[in-house]
């Protein structure tokens, strides 16, 4: 299984970015996809989760500003980030829970994409 995260970059406060996480390889199903972030000197924190049902959860710090979604046909998850703040600056990681066969499931870390919010 390979994960390719993209979409990070430098954006001004109040701006927007959309991150993507594409999975490839032997994938039978994707049960849930999480986005985590890790700011310099801080622990990695869970930002958002989208489940196979389409249900979502968000950290309080991003509710109303971030939207997580998935395209099962493309095996890709997205994190749309609006009204970005300097405190959103971090490396963002996708962390899907997926199965390579009906009974072989695991979680995988993507390589991370850097988001910098600064004027």
N, C-alpha and C positions, 0 to 999 in steps of 0.2 A: 504494500500500500504506500502510495506517495501522496503528500499533501503540498499544494502550492498556494501560499498566501500572497496576496498582492493588494495594492491600492493605498498603501501608506504614503506619507509625504509630509511636507511642511504646509501648514495652513494658518491663516490668521484667526484670532479669537472671533467666534461667531460664524466661522466658516463651516464647510461640510466636506466629508470624505466618505467614500464607500469602499469597504474592504471586501475582498473575495477570498474564499478558500475552496479550491478545487481538489477533489480526491480522484485518484486514478489507481489502476491495478486491479487485483482480484477483490471485488466488492460485491457481496450478495445483498446487503441492505445497510442503511445508515439509520441508527436508532435515534440518536440525538446529536446535536452539534453545539458545542460551547465555544464562546469567545472569552479568553482571559486576557489580562494585560498586566504588565509589570513595569512600574515606573522606577527610575533610578533610586536605589537605596531602599526600595519598598518590596514587600512580598507580592507574589503573583496573586491577583484577585479575579474572581469570576465576574464577568461583565454581563453576559446574556446567554441564554440557552433556548434552542428551538427543538421541539420534540417531533417524533415521527407523525404525531397527530396534528401538528401545526401549532400546538400550544407553545407559549413563550414565557420566559421569566427574565427579569432584569434586576440588576443591582439598583438600589435606590438612587445612587449617584448619577445614573444615566437614564432613568425612567423619564419618558416624555421627550427625550432628545435622540436616543438611539433606537433603531429598529433592526431586529434580526430576522432573517428569512432564509428559505432554502429552495432550491430547484432540484428536485429529485432526479429528473431526467438528465440534468447536467452534472449531478453529483457535486453540486456547488452550494456553499452557504455564503451568506452576505451579512455584513454589519454596516448599516447606513448610519452615519454619525452626523448629527446636525447641532447647531448652536455650540460648537466646540469651545472648550475652555482650556486655559493653560494647564490645569490639573488633569486634563485628559491625555497629556503627553505621556507616552509609554510605548513599549513594544507590545503589539497585540498578537496573540497566538490563537489559532483555531485548535480545537481539541474534540474531534468527533468520537463518538462511540459507534463503531461499525462492525459489521460481521463479514468475514471473507467467505463464510459458508453458513448453512443454517444453524450450525452449533458452534462455530468458532468466532467469538466476538471479543473485541478488545478496544482500548482507547489509544489514540495516537496524537502526538504533538506535532503541529506544523512548525515551520522554521521561524515564524515571527515576522512581522512587518512593523516598521517604526512609524509612529505618528507623532509629529511635533507641532504643538499649537503655540505659536509665538508671533508677536508683531515685529 
